[in-house]
Amino acid sequence: MSYWFLDPMLKALFPLALSTTVKGLSSVFSTPTLIMGSNVFPEGPVLGPSVVDIWGARCEKKKAFIVTDEAAERFAKIAAKTLEGGGFATEIWNKALPEAPMSNVKEGGDAMTAFAPDLIVAVGGGSVMDGAKAAWIHYERPDIEYLGAISPLETLGLRKKAIFAAVPTTSGTGSECTGVSVLTDEEVHRKIPLANADLLPDFAVLDPAFTVTMPPKLTVGTGLDALSHAVDTVAIVSSNEITDALALASIEMIFKYLPRAYVEGHDREARFRMHVAASTAGIAFGANSTALTHSFGHSLGGLFKIHHGLACGVFIPYNFQFYAKTSDKFLNIARALRVEGETKEETLNNLVDAMRSFFKKLDVPLTLKDMGIPKDEFEEKMDQLVLYAHEDISTFFSPRPITKAQCEQVFRCAYDGKDIDF
Ligand SMILES: [Fe+2]
């Protein structure tokens, strides 16, 4: 199969093209229109223009196709009710599957085509939003047969039929604020990331009421996804002052509010701040990239069916240690978290300890062994684990180049909980 992220030219060009440190190249920084706070989908009239007024002004046909899954359907119904009150015809498609398998998003695209909307609203977690973006491509560009081959440099030309609004019901993926969609090619059990500026939603709606019933485990898993986005974004070579500011603010918020959201799901302030933190990290990495937490996390998550956020998050401390050999950027994260040390080495150790204590507070396993991955299966899949991590596009944004042999070492250290000292 020909994946865009295996093109050597793109791999070499991508980190370079995003880097503001290279003379003659520029970065584009885009965000959706953010609508934040409670009561975004009111039942009655509100002060000032409501979300339906704003969307209605952009949609002539007033036909809204709402993509969701069974877990988030009740929130989709709230959105549908508000939209219908504003004169929209709606259809709820509740068949989005976890990890957005390609056959499932095609099915969503077919349903979208049959309804012919001019507004697509994705209500759900990362898989729903990512799947809805991919279904949107099928709807607008039926000529594209294999989504995994779409280059980030290609102009997709979406929005000729519909605009796109994302309403997250988890706080982690940041998909509501990125042009990224991570799908699963179920035939090869592989995560397929799409990255294209056209996939950036037109609107992101952050309503904490949609997250208060999120179970504690999912709260933590998605929260660690946001944390992985933020720490990667700070670390990578193509970071800049804007992405650093956003990512560091996100890290601070996550350290402060994720434990509160985990312990007390109905803590509305914690839920709102986590929503903001996830979107903030999303804006930051969307303008930039993730790095090795996601290379390893995509590979591990795809091969062992582990939640994306947990699969990425577990690698954060190991990545700090790996990057520290060539980059001091971990000091910025330490400063944001008020972690200190007499020397750089001591600061690094204290930062790793702070991260591990944070994980313990959230009952998150620190090793792959503690995640319940059987040793024999781990060994059996090692070659594939290494290959997928090494080939992942995020690997090319690492502040320290990594060989396949080093990938294997990182996996082995993460399995047993050993510090990375190479
Ligand atoms: Fe992620």
Boltz pocket constraint, residues with backbone or C-beta under 6 A from the ligand:
constraints:
  - pocket:
      binder: B
      contacts: [[A, 172], [A, 173], [A, 225], [A, 228], [A, 229], [A, 294], [A, 308], [A, 312]]
      max_distance: 6.0
